[in-house]
């Protein structure tokens, strides 16, 4: 007989499989013992990100939903019973998400501060649309992306500062990669994540982006951003050999996917307005080959 908790985890795994992502999420490479816990984390973060980004909600409504999500998070820490039914704007599987997430947090002793960091980044997305300097963008990534990597490590049983540092580098690189491939998508939503200092240094103008033009100035700014992002991937690469079992292959696949998107951005000469560089089924043979031939030193 399927219990309520098992059904809750199944709902989270379905959510993880249903959304398009560049990089593996709770894939078959993740050890089976971890998969349901990673899926619960993903379902929580995916819904909160949607509150901040999706639809035509007013600012106050977005904050209301995020505050409610924070309240549900806190309630799930000590209450194994299902919470109240979904409120207006919340996903239909809200009860299942927090039933599973609360179990995962308690069972794996996950730091709640990392979930709070995620929510603070999503709340920032509601009101902050421009970033002055690289430090500002990286601080956002520290809260929007790095907690996920650390939580996955904790789910796997790892709690070491050096692993956290490598994970932070990879997760920030993945976040930045998503920014560069979604430059036009984010601009259409009113945001630019490329720091003003980088744009100004190369003479990149918002007006050209609004007109759908990737000028030489924009190409230079994007090239600098991609180079910085690739350096972060390389800084974090040792993590892909420092963990054991199938998680090692999941991390390698994620790392390779991120680096391949950067190469795709370069291949289109940084014109991410004309075409959004992404990964697809055709990349599977390449990815499989790179996993088989992976070397500890690049």
C-alpha positions as CSV (number, residue, x, y, z in Angstrom):
1,X,0.0,0.0,0.0
2,X,1.3,3.4,-0.9
3,X,1.6,5.7,2.1
4,X,1.0,9.5,2.1
5,X,4.7,10.1,2.4
6,X,5.6,7.8,-0.5
7,X,3.0,9.6,-2.6
8,X,4.4,12.9,-1.6
9,X,7.9,12.0,-2.8
10,X,6.4,10.5,-6.0
11,X,4.8,13.9,-6.7
12,X,8.1,15.7,-6.2
13,X,9.9,13.3,-8.5
14,X,7.2,13.8,-11.2
15,X,7.7,17.6,-10.9
16,X,11.5,17.2,-11.3
17,X,11.1,15.1,-14.4
18,X,8.4,17.4,-15.9
19,X,10.4,20.6,-16.2
20,X,13.0,21.4,-18.9
21,X,16.5,21.9,-17.5
22,X,19.9,22.2,-19.1
23,X,21.4,20.1,-16.4
24,X,20.4,16.8,-14.8
25,X,17.9,17.0,-11.9
26,X,17.4,13.9,-9.8
27,X,18.4,11.8,-12.9
28,X,19.1,8.1,-13.1
29,X,22.8,9.0,-12.3
30,X,21.8,10.1,-8.8
31,X,22.0,7.2,-6.3
32,X,18.5,5.9,-5.8
33,X,18.7,6.5,-2.1
34,X,19.2,10.2,-2.8
35,X,16.8,10.7,-5.6
36,X,13.6,11.3,-3.7
37,X,15.3,13.8,-1.4
38,X,16.9,15.8,-4.3
39,X,13.5,15.8,-6.0
40,X,11.8,17.3,-2.8
41,X,14.5,20.0,-2.7
42,X,13.9,20.7,-6.4
43,X,10.1,20.9,-6.1
44,X,10.4,23.4,-3.3
45,X,12.8,25.6,-5.2
46,X,11.1,25.3,-8.5
47,X,7.8,26.5,-7.1
48,X,9.4,29.4,-5.2
49,X,11.3,30.5,-8.3
50,X,8.0,30.5,-10.3
51,X,6.4,32.8,-7.7
52,X,9.2,35.3,-8.3
53,X,9.3,34.9,-12.1
54,X,6.3,33.5,-13.8
55,X,3.0,35.0,-14.8
56,X,1.7,38.5,-14.4
57,X,1.5,38.7,-10.7
58,X,1.8,42.0,-8.8
59,X,4.9,42.6,-6.7
60,X,2.8,42.3,-3.5
61,X,1.4,39.0,-4.6
62,X,4.8,37.5,-5.3
63,X,6.0,38.5,-1.9
64,X,2.8,37.1,-0.3
65,X,3.5,33.7,-2.0
66,X,7.1,33.7,-1.0
67,X,6.3,34.6,2.6
68,X,3.7,31.8,2.6
69,X,6.3,29.4,1.3
70,X,8.7,30.4,4.1
71,X,5.9,29.8,6.6
72,X,5.2,26.4,5.2
73,X,9.0,25.6,5.4
74,X,9.2,26.5,9.0
75,X,6.0,24.5,9.8
76,X,7.4,21.4,8.1
77,X,10.4,21.2,10.3
78,X,8.5,19.8,13.3
79,X,5.1,18.7,11.8
80,X,5.2,15.4,10.0
81,X,1.5,15.7,9.3
82,X,0.3,17.4,6.0
83,X,-0.1,21.2,6.2
84,X,-3.1,23.2,5.0
85,X,-4.3,22.8,1.4
86,X,-2.8,25.0,-1.4
87,X,-3.7,28.7,-1.2
88,X,-4.4,30.9,-4.2
89,X,-1.3,30.9,-6.5
90,X,0.4,27.8,-4.9
91,X,0.9,24.6,-6.9
92,X,-1.6,21.9,-6.6
93,X,0.9,19.6,-5.0
94,X,1.9,22.0,-2.3
95,X,0.9,19.7,0.5
96,X,3.0,16.9,-1.0
97,X,6.0,19.1,-1.5
98,X,6.2,20.0,2.2
99,X,5.3,16.6,3.5
100,X,8.3,15.2,1.5
101,X,10.6,18.2,2.2
102,X,10.0,18.2,5.9
103,X,10.8,14.5,6.0
104,X,14.0,15.1,4.0
105,X,15.1,18.0,6.2
106,X,14.6,16.0,9.4
107,X,16.0,12.7,8.1
108,X,19.1,14.3,6.5
109,X,19.5,17.0,9.1
110,X,19.7,19.7,6.4
111,X,20.6,23.3,7.4
112,X,17.4,25.4,7.2
113,X,19.5,28.5,6.6
114,X,20.3,27.2,3.1
115,X,16.6,27.1,2.3
116,X,16.2,30.6,3.7
117,X,19.0,31.8,1.4
118,X,17.1,30.4,-1.6
119,X,14.0,32.2,-0.6
120,X,15.9,35.5,-0.1
121,X,17.3,35.3,-3.6
122,X,13.9,34.6,-5.1
123,X,12.5,37.6,-3.1
124,X,15.3,39.7,-4.5
125,X,14.4,38.8,-8.0
126,X,11.0,40.4,-7.5
127,X,12.4,43.9,-7.0
128,X,16.1,44.0,-8.1
129,X,16.4,44.3,-11.9
130,X,20.0,45.5,-12.4
131,X,23.4,44.7,-10.8
132,X,26.2,47.3,-10.5
133,X,29.2,45.0,-10.0
134,X,30.3,41.4,-10.2
135,X,30.3,41.2,-6.4
136,X,26.5,41.9,-6.4
137,X,25.8,39.2,-9.0
138,X,28.0,36.6,-7.2
139,X,26.3,37.4,-3.9
140,X,23.0,36.7,-5.6
141,X,24.4,33.4,-6.9
142,X,25.6,32.6,-3.5
143,X,22.0,32.5,-2.3
144,X,20.2,31.4,-5.5
145,X,22.4,28.5,-6.6
146,X,25.1,27.6,-4.1
147,X,22.7,26.3,-1.4
148,X,21.4,23.7,-3.8
149,X,24.9,22.2,-4.3
150,X,25.5,22.2,-0.5
151,X,22.2,20.6,0.2
152,X,22.8,17.8,-2.4
153,X,26.2,17.2,-0.7
154,X,24.5,17.0,2.7
155,X,21.9,14.6,1.3
156,X,24.8,12.4,0.1
157,X,26.4,12.5,3.5
158,X,29.2,15.0,2.8
159,X,30.0,18.0,5.0
160,X,33.5,19.3,4.3
161,X,34.6,22.9,3.7
162,X,36.7,22.0,0.6
163,X,33.8,20.2,-1.0
164,X,31.5,23.1,-0.3
165,X,33.9,25.5,-1.9
166,X,34.2,23.5,-5.1
167,X,30.4,23.0,-5.1
168,X,29.9,26.8,-4.7
169,X,32.1,27.4,-7.7
170,X,30.2,25.0,-9.9
171,X,26.8,26.2,-8.8
172,X,27.7,29.8,-9.3
173,X,29.0,28.9,-12.8
174,X,25.8,27.1,-13.6
175,X,23.7,30.1,-12.5
176,X,25.9,32.5,-14.6
177,X,25.6,30.2,-17.6
178,X,21.9,30.3,-17.3
179,X,22.0,34.1,-17.2
180,X,24.1,34.4,-20.4
181,X,21.9,32.0,-22.4
182,X,18.8,33.7,-21.1
183,X,20.0,37.2,-21.6
184,X,17.1,38.2,-23.9
185,X,14.5,36.2,-21.9
186,X,15.5,38.0,-18.7
187,X,15.7,41.4,-20.5
188,X,12.1,40.9,-21.7
189,X,11.2,40.3,-18.0
190,X,12.8,43.6,-17.1
191,X,16.1,42.2,-15.8
192,X,19.8,42.3,-16.7
193,X,22.2,40.1,-14.7
194,X,25.3,41.2,-16.6
195,X,26.9,43.7,-14.2
196,X,26.8,47.4,-15.2
197,X,30.6,47.6,-14.7
198,X,31.1,44.9,-17.4
199,X,28.7,46.6,-19.8
200,X,30.2,50.0,-19.2
201,X,33.7,48.7,-19.7
202,X,32.9,47.5,-23.2
203,X,30.3,50.1,-24.1
204,X,27.4,47.7,-24.3
205,X,24.1,49.6,-24.4
206,X,20.6,48.5,-23.2
207,X,19.1,50.1,-26.2
208,X,20.8,47.7,-28.5
209,X,19.5,44.8,-26.5
210,X,16.0,46.3,-26.6
211,X,16.2,46.5,-30.4
212,X,17.4,42.9,-30.6
213,X,20.9,43.8,-31.7
214,X,24.0,42.0,-30.3
215,X,26.7,44.6,-31.2
216,X,30.5,44.1,-31.0
217,X,30.3,45.9,-27.6
218,X,27.8,43.3,-26.4
219,X,29.9,40.5,-27.8
220,X,33.0,41.7,-25.9
221,X,31.0,42.0,-22.7
222,X,29.6,38.6,-23.1
223,X,32.9,37.1,-24.0
224,X,34.4,38.5,-20.7
225,X,31.4,37.1,-18.8
226,X,31.8,33.6,-20.4
227,X,35.5,33.6,-19.6
228,X,34.8,34.4,-16.0
229,X,32.2,31.7,-15.8
230,X,34.4,29.1,-17.4
231,X,37.1,29.9,-14.8
232,X,34.6,29.1,-12.0
233,X,33.7,25.8,-13.6
234,X,37.4,24.9,-13.7
235,X,37.8,26.0,-10.0
236,X,35.1,23.6,-9.0
237,X,36.1,20.7,-11.2
238,X,37.9,18.7,-8.5
239,X,34.5,18.1,-6.8
240,X,33.7,15.8,-9.7
241,X,36.4,13.4,-8.5
242,X,36.1,13.9,-4.8
243,X,32.8,12.2,-4.2
244,X,32.0,8.5,-4.6
245,X,29.6,6.3,-6.5
246,X,27.0,7.5,-9.0
247,X,26.9,11.0,-7.6
248,X,30.4,11.5,-9.1
249,X,28.9,10.8,-12.6
250,X,25.9,13.1,-12.0
251,X,28.3,15.9,-11.1
252,X,30.5,15.3,-14.1
253,X,27.4,15.3,-16.4
254,X,26.3,18.6,-14.8
255,X,29.7,20.1,-15.2
256,X,30.1,19.0,-18.8
257,X,26.6,20.3,-19.6
258,X,27.4,23.7,-18.3
259,X,30.7,23.9,-20.1
260,X,29.0,22.8,-23.4
261,X,26.4,25.6,-23.1
262,X,29.2,28.1,-22.7
263,X,30.8,26.7,-25.9
264,X,27.4,27.0,-27.7
265,X,27.2,30.6,-26.7
266,X,30.7,31.2,-28.1
267,X,29.8,29.2,-31.3
268,X,26.9,31.6,-32.1
269,X,29.3,34.5,-31.5
270,X,27.4,35.5,-28.4
271,X,24.2,36.3,-30.3
272,X,21.9,34.8,-27.7
273,X,19.1,37.0,-29.0
274,X,18.8,35.3,-32.3
275,X,19.0,31.8,-30.8
276,X,19.0,30.6,-27.2
277,X,21.9,28.1,-26.9
278,X,20.8,24.9,-25.1
279,X,21.3,21.2,-24.8
280,X,19.1,18.5,-26.3
281,X,18.8,14.8,-27.1
282,X,21.5,15.2,-29.8
283,X,24.0,16.0,-27.1
284,X,23.6,12.6,-25.3
285,X,26.2,10.7,-27.3
286,X,28.8,13.4,-26.8
287,X,27.9,13.5,-23.1
288,X,28.2,9.7,-22.8
289,X,31.6,9.7,-24.5
290,X,32.9,12.5,-22.3
291,X,31.8,10.7,-19.2
292,X,33.5,7.5,-20.3
293,X,36.7,9.3,-21.2
294,X,36.7,11.7,-18.2
295,X,40.2,12.4,-16.8
296,X,40.8,13.8,-13.3
297,X,43.0,16.5,-14.9
298,X,41.5,18.5,-17.8
